[in-house]
Amino acid sequence: MADDKYFSLEIISPERTFYKGEASFVELTTSEGEVGIYKNHVPMTNVIVPGIVTIHEADGIKEAAVHSGFMVILQDSIKIMAEVAEWPDEIDENRANEAKIRAERRLKEGGAGVDMLRAEAALKRSLTRLHLVGK
């Protein structure tokens, strides 16, 4: 793209190259909180937590669910390696709702056999999916 405000964005999951294109701005959730990135950002790496990635392209905005991973930010490119990346039409709302209910039940019941961190992560993933399909 000839416009100077765009940078290369690539989102890769273990199954596929999820997204490859040009963006003017990207928003997503990291372990440090919500971040927004423009071209010429200070180079860095970040850990990604479950959340919605918002991609601002020349012809509109795209949103997707991204679950865990990391990203590398360079001045003219961003590469995101995600455990899971899903477009809204790829999400099964009923399955996400069932996962939410299971995770909430595990967190409420607790007990020695429950991995609380895993249950919290499952809840975050299901809430991200439900939020995205609910838009």
N, C-alpha and C positions, 0 to 999 in steps of 0.2 A: 504494500500500500504506500502510495506516495506521500500521504499526509504525515507530518513529522511527529504527531502526537501518539501514533500507534506503535505498539510493541508486539513481539511474537509471544503467544501464549500456547502452551501445550499441557494437557492434562492426560496423564497416563495411569491406567489401572493394570493389574496383573493380566486381565483378559483382553485389553484393547487399548488403542490410542483413543481416548474418549473425546478429546477436543484438540484441534490444531487450527489456529487462525490468528487473526490480528485483533487486538483489543486496545481501547484507549484508557480503560480503567477496569480494575478487578477488585471485588470486595469478598472477603471470606473470614472465617473464624480460625484463629490460631490459639495455641496454648497461652499466649500473652493477651488475647482478646481479639476484638474485631479490628481488621486492618483493611485499608484501601490503598491500592498501588497504582501509580501513574508511571509513564515512561520516565526514565532517568532517576528512578528510585535508588537509594543507597543499596549497594549489593549486600545481601544477607541470606540466611536460611531461617526457616520457621517450621515448627511442628504444627501440623493441622489437626484440629479436633472436629468431631461431627458438626456439620453446619451447612449452610447454603452458600455456594459460590455464585456471585453475580458478575456476569461478563458483559461489559459495555462494548458493543461492536459499532461499526459505521452505520448499520441499518437496524439497530435496535439492541435490546437487552435480552440475554439468555440467563436462565437460572438452573442450577443443578444441585443435587445433594452430593456432598463429598464427605466421606467417613475416614478419618485418620490417615496420616501420611506426613509428608513434608514437602516444602517447596524451596526452590532456589530462585532468588531474585537477582537478576543482573540489570544493568541500565537499560538494555533494549530487549530483554526477554525474561519470561518467567516459565519455569518448568515445575509442574505439580505432580508428584508421585503419590497417588491415593490408593488406599486399600480397596475402596469401593467408590465409584462415581456413577450417578444415575440421573437421567433426565426425568422430569415429572411423569411423562407417559410410560416410563419403565417401572414405576412404583406401583405395587399392589396395595391399595389403601386398606383393604381388609386384613391382609397379612401384617402390615405395619401396625394397625390397631391392636391385633392380637398380641404382637410382640410387646407393645406398650403395656397392655394389661398384665402379661406374664412378668415383665420387669418390675412393674409397680407392686405386684403381689410378692415377688421375691424380696424386694426392698422392705416391704411392710412386715413380712414374716421374719426376715433375718434368720438367725440360727447358725449353728456351726457348719452346716453343709452348704451355706450360700456364700458365693464369692461376690461380695458387695460391689467391688470395683467393676466386675464384669456386668453385674446387673445395672449399675449406673450407666455404663457405656451403652448397653442395649437400650436403655430408656432414652438416652440422648439420640441414638440413631433413629429410633422409631419416631420420636418427636420431630426430628429434622424432616424425615420422610412425610409425616402427616402435615407439617407446616407447608412444605413445598406443594403437595397435591391439593391442599386446601386453598391455595391462592387463586 
